[in-house]
């Protein structure tokens, strides 16, 4: 049976998700009020495209919602996503997933919850990005970490250095030499493109190799690849935006944490709620300021301002100062390839994290149905 999916919003999240889902041969309908975005979807994938307001009852009534398995409301505006989800549920959509930026609906004193709007699953992009960054901090040699099957299975991306014992050896040879490390090499990212491996594939320097294994074996895989984890003690977060604050609240009791914010108003506003974080007001693009705050002693620097160009420059500075692990947050996918070539350790995007989260929800649901 072909799944029928409606996506409201053809921005960064909706567009990329529609491309991924189209590869699964789902029947997709995309709704967006922007005519240019609609044309972009039409030119990229085989989908029905409706130019209009996704929260409009008139627009939604053009679709037989009783036939829709998943209604995904993924615009940047919470209000649109809430209204669209409520209308779709009333019209008969089986399951609804909404992207929300505000967490006030999940607050213990909230008057309304997402369920009141007929929403089955909520994706919080900033929260998803925060969780992804935390996994990277705890798997310090990885460039990407994804978990599946209730965290029992891990997909681990590791960049191979010249010193890696895997370089120059085949996938088959490495498996034979490590019989007690149960793993599969799923994909290799090389020279700006990725490919599925086979037993005769030879690992090369600068390959980003994605290993699939039991979560309990991840440390062994890191050692096998010549990149064991190192202990992180001192962390610097750049930007007191939503992601920076979420990270600070979660990490401040486990690490020595510095949070740099350029805006004194924003720093003062959030300083009281981050009692175990050292809040600093300053420009993270100023080398003298960074040196005065002992950037040399940082084990990890996370660039998470709301401006991705600033994040990229901050990351390059941190790398130049010899910081062991540098994580950069970007909003779009436009800069991923050049950033990888720059040698930044890990790239996280709240929009990509949201795409992965929704994709995972749908796949997990279908696996449970199949079982």
C-alpha positions as CSV (number, residue, x, y, z in Angstrom):
1,X,0.0,0.0,0.0
2,X,1.3,3.4,-1.0
3,X,1.5,5.9,1.8
4,X,-0.2,9.2,1.1
5,X,1.4,12.3,2.7
6,X,0.6,16.0,2.7
7,X,3.4,18.5,3.4
8,X,2.4,22.1,4.3
9,X,5.4,24.4,3.8
10,X,8.1,24.0,1.0
11,X,10.8,25.8,2.9
12,X,14.1,24.2,3.9
13,X,12.5,21.5,6.0
14,X,9.5,20.8,3.8
15,X,11.4,20.8,0.5
16,X,14.2,18.5,1.7
17,X,11.7,16.1,3.4
18,X,9.6,15.9,0.3
19,X,12.8,14.9,-1.7
20,X,13.6,12.2,0.8
21,X,10.1,10.8,0.9
22,X,9.8,10.9,-2.9
23,X,12.6,8.4,-3.0
24,X,10.4,6.0,-1.0
25,X,7.7,6.1,-3.7
26,X,5.1,7.7,-1.4
27,X,2.2,9.7,-2.9
28,X,3.1,13.3,-1.9
29,X,1.1,16.5,-2.0
30,X,3.0,19.8,-1.1
31,X,1.2,23.0,-0.2
32,X,2.9,26.4,0.0
33,X,1.7,30.0,-0.4
34,X,4.9,31.0,-2.2
35,X,4.7,30.4,-6.0
36,X,8.5,30.2,-6.4
37,X,8.8,27.5,-3.8
38,X,6.0,25.5,-5.5
39,X,7.8,25.7,-8.8
40,X,11.0,24.5,-7.1
41,X,9.2,21.4,-5.8
42,X,7.6,20.7,-9.2
43,X,11.0,20.8,-10.9
44,X,12.6,18.5,-8.3
45,X,10.2,15.7,-7.5
46,X,7.1,13.9,-8.7
47,X,4.5,15.4,-6.4
48,X,1.1,17.1,-6.6
49,X,1.7,20.8,-5.7
50,X,-0.9,23.3,-4.5
51,X,-0.1,27.0,-4.4
52,X,-2.0,28.4,-1.4
53,X,-2.3,28.9,2.3
54,X,-1.9,25.5,4.1
55,X,-4.1,26.7,7.0
56,X,-7.0,27.6,4.7
57,X,-10.0,25.3,5.0
58,X,-10.8,26.0,1.3
59,X,-7.3,24.8,0.3
60,X,-7.4,21.7,2.5
61,X,-10.8,20.7,1.4
62,X,-9.4,20.2,-2.1
63,X,-7.7,17.0,-0.7
64,X,-9.5,13.9,0.4
65,X,-8.1,13.9,4.0
66,X,-9.7,10.5,4.8
67,X,-7.1,9.0,2.4
68,X,-4.1,10.8,4.0
69,X,-1.8,8.7,6.2
70,X,0.4,11.6,7.4
71,X,-0.3,15.4,7.4
72,X,3.0,17.3,8.0
73,X,2.7,20.9,8.9
74,X,6.3,22.3,8.6
75,X,6.1,26.0,7.9
76,X,8.3,28.4,10.0
77,X,5.1,29.8,11.7
78,X,3.7,27.9,14.7
79,X,0.3,29.5,14.2
80,X,-0.1,28.2,10.7
81,X,1.1,24.7,11.7
82,X,-1.3,24.5,14.6
83,X,-4.4,25.7,12.6
84,X,-3.5,23.5,9.6
85,X,-3.0,20.4,11.8
86,X,-6.4,21.0,13.6
87,X,-8.2,21.4,10.3
88,X,-6.6,18.3,8.7
89,X,-7.4,16.2,11.7
90,X,-11.1,17.3,11.6
91,X,-11.2,16.5,7.9
92,X,-9.9,13.0,8.5
93,X,-6.1,12.8,8.3
94,X,-4.9,9.7,10.1
95,X,-1.8,11.2,11.7
96,X,-0.5,14.7,12.0
97,X,3.1,15.9,12.6
98,X,3.8,19.6,13.3
99,X,6.9,21.6,13.5
100,X,6.9,24.0,16.5
101,X,9.5,26.5,17.6
102,X,7.8,27.6,20.8
103,X,7.8,25.1,23.7
104,X,5.1,26.9,25.7
105,X,2.5,24.3,24.6
106,X,4.5,21.6,26.5
107,X,4.8,23.7,29.6
108,X,3.2,22.1,32.7
109,X,0.9,25.1,33.1
110,X,0.0,25.3,29.4
111,X,-3.7,26.0,28.8
112,X,-3.5,24.3,25.4
113,X,-1.4,21.3,24.3
114,X,-0.4,20.1,20.8
115,X,-3.0,17.3,21.3
116,X,-5.7,19.9,21.6
117,X,-4.9,20.8,18.0
118,X,-5.0,17.2,16.8
119,X,-1.3,16.8,16.6
120,X,0.1,13.3,17.1
121,X,3.8,14.2,17.0
122,X,5.7,17.5,17.5
123,X,9.1,18.3,16.0
124,X,11.0,21.0,17.8
125,X,13.9,21.8,15.4
126,X,16.1,23.6,17.9
127,X,15.6,20.8,20.4
128,X,16.5,18.2,17.8
129,X,19.7,20.2,17.0
130,X,20.6,20.4,20.7
131,X,20.2,16.7,21.1
132,X,22.4,16.0,18.1
133,X,25.1,18.3,19.3
134,X,25.1,16.6,22.7
135,X,25.5,13.2,21.1
136,X,28.6,14.6,19.2
137,X,30.1,15.9,22.5
138,X,29.7,12.5,24.0
139,X,31.2,10.8,20.9
140,X,33.9,13.3,20.3
141,X,35.6,11.7,17.3
142,X,32.4,11.6,15.3
143,X,31.2,14.0,12.7
144,X,27.6,12.7,12.9
145,X,25.7,10.4,15.2
146,X,22.2,9.0,14.7
147,X,20.5,6.4,16.9
148,X,17.7,4.0,16.0
149,X,15.5,1.3,17.5
150,X,15.2,2.9,20.9
151,X,18.9,3.9,20.8
152,X,20.1,0.2,20.5
153,X,21.6,0.9,17.0
154,X,23.9,3.7,16.1
155,X,25.0,5.2,12.8
156,X,28.4,6.8,13.4
157,X,30.2,9.0,10.9
158,X,34.0,9.2,11.4
159,X,36.5,11.1,9.2
160,X,39.6,9.1,8.5
161,X,42.9,10.8,9.2
162,X,46.2,9.9,7.7
163,X,47.1,7.9,10.8
164,X,43.9,5.8,10.7
165,X,44.7,2.0,10.5
166,X,41.8,1.7,8.0
167,X,43.4,3.8,5.3
168,X,44.5,1.7,2.3
169,X,42.6,-1.4,3.5
170,X,39.4,-2.9,2.1
171,X,36.1,-3.3,3.9
172,X,36.5,-7.1,3.8
173,X,40.0,-6.9,5.2
174,X,39.0,-4.7,8.1
175,X,36.0,-7.0,9.0
176,X,38.3,-10.1,8.9
177,X,40.9,-8.4,11.1
178,X,38.2,-7.3,13.6
179,X,35.9,-10.3,14.1
180,X,34.7,-9.3,17.5
181,X,33.6,-5.8,16.4
182,X,30.2,-6.3,14.9
183,X,29.7,-3.5,12.3
184,X,28.6,-2.7,8.8
185,X,30.1,0.1,6.7
186,X,26.9,1.7,5.3
187,X,28.1,4.7,3.3
188,X,31.3,6.6,2.5
189,X,31.3,10.3,1.8
190,X,34.2,11.1,-0.5
191,X,35.1,14.1,-2.8
192,X,31.7,15.8,-2.2
193,X,29.6,12.7,-3.0
194,X,28.5,9.6,-1.2
195,X,28.3,6.0,-2.3
196,X,27.2,2.6,-0.8
197,X,30.3,0.4,-0.1
198,X,31.0,-3.2,-1.1
199,X,33.6,-5.6,0.3
200,X,36.3,-4.5,-2.1
201,X,35.9,-0.8,-1.3
202,X,39.2,0.7,-0.1
203,X,39.1,3.2,2.7
204,X,41.0,6.5,1.9
205,X,42.3,9.5,3.8
206,X,39.6,12.1,4.4
207,X,36.8,9.7,3.8
208,X,33.8,10.3,6.1
209,X,32.8,6.7,6.9
210,X,29.3,5.8,8.2
211,X,29.4,2.7,10.4
212,X,26.3,0.9,11.6
213,X,26.6,-1.0,14.8
214,X,25.1,-1.8,18.2
215,X,25.4,1.3,20.4
216,X,27.4,-0.7,23.0
217,X,30.1,-1.3,20.3
218,X,30.6,2.4,19.3
219,X,33.7,2.9,21.4
220,X,35.3,-0.2,19.8
221,X,34.5,1.2,16.3
222,X,36.1,4.5,17.2
223,X,39.2,2.7,18.3
224,X,39.2,0.6,15.2
225,X,39.1,3.7,13.0
226,X,42.0,5.3,15.0
227,X,39.8,8.0,16.5
228,X,39.0,7.1,20.1
229,X,36.9,9.6,22.1
230,X,38.6,12.0,24.3
231,X,37.4,13.5,27.6
232,X,35.7,16.9,27.2
233,X,35.9,19.2,30.2
234,X,35.8,22.8,29.0
235,X,33.2,23.9,26.5
236,X,32.6,27.3,24.9
237,X,29.2,28.0,23.3
238,X,28.9,31.0,21.0
239,X,25.4,32.6,20.8
240,X,22.7,32.7,23.5
241,X,20.0,32.0,21.0
242,X,17.5,29.1,21.5
243,X,20.0,26.4,20.7
244,X,22.8,27.9,22.8
245,X,20.4,28.3,25.8
246,X,19.1,24.7,25.5
247,X,22.7,23.4,25.4
248,X,23.7,25.5,28.3
249,X,20.8,24.3,30.5
250,X,21.5,20.7,29.6
251,X,25.3,20.8,29.9
252,X,26.1,23.3,32.6
253,X,26.3,20.8,35.5
254,X,28.5,18.3,33.6
255,X,31.1,20.6,32.1
256,X,32.9,23.9,32.6
257,X,30.7,26.1,30.4
258,X,31.3,29.5,28.9
259,X,28.5,31.1,26.8
260,X,29.5,34.1,24.7
261,X,26.8,36.5,23.6
262,X,27.4,39.7,21.6
263,X,24.1,41.4,22.8
264,X,24.3,42.7,26.3
265,X,20.5,42.9,26.5
266,X,20.2,39.2,25.6
267,X,23.0,38.2,27.9
268,X,21.4,40.0,30.9
269,X,18.0,38.6,30.0
270,X,19.1,34.9,30.2
271,X,21.9,35.0,32.6
272,X,19.8,34.3,35.7
273,X,18.3,31.1,34.2
274,X,21.8,29.8,33.5
275,X,23.2,29.8,37.0
276,X,26.0,27.3,36.4
277,X,27.1,28.9,33.1
278,X,29.7,31.7,32.8
279,X,27.9,34.2,30.6
280,X,30.3,36.5,28.7
281,X,29.4,39.6,26.7
282,X,31.7,39.9,23.7
283,X,32.4,39.4,20.0
284,X,33.5,35.8,19.3
285,X,35.0,37.0,16.0
286,X,37.5,39.1,17.9
287,X,40.8,37.1,18.4
288,X,41.9,39.2,21.3
289,X,38.6,38.6,23.1
290,X,38.9,34.8,22.5
291,X,42.4,34.7,23.7
292,X,41.4,36.6,26.9
293,X,38.8,33.9,27.5
294,X,41.4,31.1,27.2
295,X,40.2,29.7,23.9
296,X,43.4,27.6,23.9
297,X,42.1,25.6,26.9
298,X,38.7,24.7,25.3
299,X,38.1,21.1,24.5
300,X,35.0,21.9,22.4
301,X,33.6,25.0,20.8
302,X,30.0,25.2,19.5
303,X,29.1,28.0,17.1
304,X,25.4,28.4,17.5
305,X,24.5,32.0,16.8
306,X,21.4,32.8,14.6
307,X,23.7,33.9,11.8
308,X,25.3,31.0,9.9
309,X,28.1,33.1,8.3
310,X,29.2,34.2,11.8
311,X,29.1,30.6,12.9
312,X,31.3,29.5,10.0
313,X,33.9,32.2,10.8
314,X,33.9,31.5,14.5
315,X,34.4,27.8,13.8
316,X,37.4,28.5,11.5
317,X,38.9,30.7,14.3
318,X,38.4,28.0,16.9
319,X,40.0,25.4,14.6
320,X,43.0,27.7,14.0
321,X,43.5,28.0,17.8
322,X,43.7,24.2,18.0
323,X,40.4,23.4,19.7
324,X,40.0,19.6,19.6
325,X,36.3,19.5,18.6
326,X,34.6,22.3,16.7
327,X,30.8,22.0,16.0
328,X,29.1,24.5,13.7
329,X,25.3,25.1,13.4
330,X,24.0,26.2,10.1
331,X,20.4,27.0,9.1
332,X,20.5,25.8,5.5
333,X,22.1,23.1,3.6
334,X,23.9,25.4,1.1
335,X,27.2,25.5,3.0
336,X,27.5,21.9,4.0
337,X,30.0,20.8,1.3
338,X,32.4,23.7,1.6
339,X,32.3,23.5,5.4
340,X,33.3,19.9,5.2
341,X,36.2,20.8,3.0
342,X,37.3,23.4,5.5
343,X,38.0,20.7,8.1
344,X,35.4,21.6,10.7
345,X,34.8,18.6,12.9
346,X,31.0,18.4,12.8
347,X,28.1,20.3,11.1
348,X,24.6,20.4,12.6
349,X,21.5,22.0,11.1
350,X,18.3,22.4,13.0
351,X,16.4,22.1,9.7
352,X,18.3,18.9,8.7
353,X,17.7,17.6,12.3
354,X,13.9,18.3,11.8
355,X,13.9,16.4,8.5
356,X,15.7,13.5,10.1
357,X,13.3,13.5,13.1
358,X,10.1,13.5,10.9
359,X,11.6,10.8,8.6
360,X,12.4,8.7,11.6
361,X,8.9,9.0,13.0
362,X,7.3,7.8,9.7
363,X,9.8,4.9,9.3
364,X,9.4,3.8,13.0
365,X,5.6,3.8,12.6
366,X,5.7,1.7,9.5
367,X,8.1,-0.8,11.0
368,X,5.7,-1.2,14.0
369,X,2.8,-1.7,11.5
370,X,4.8,-4.3,9.6
371,X,5.6,-6.2,12.8
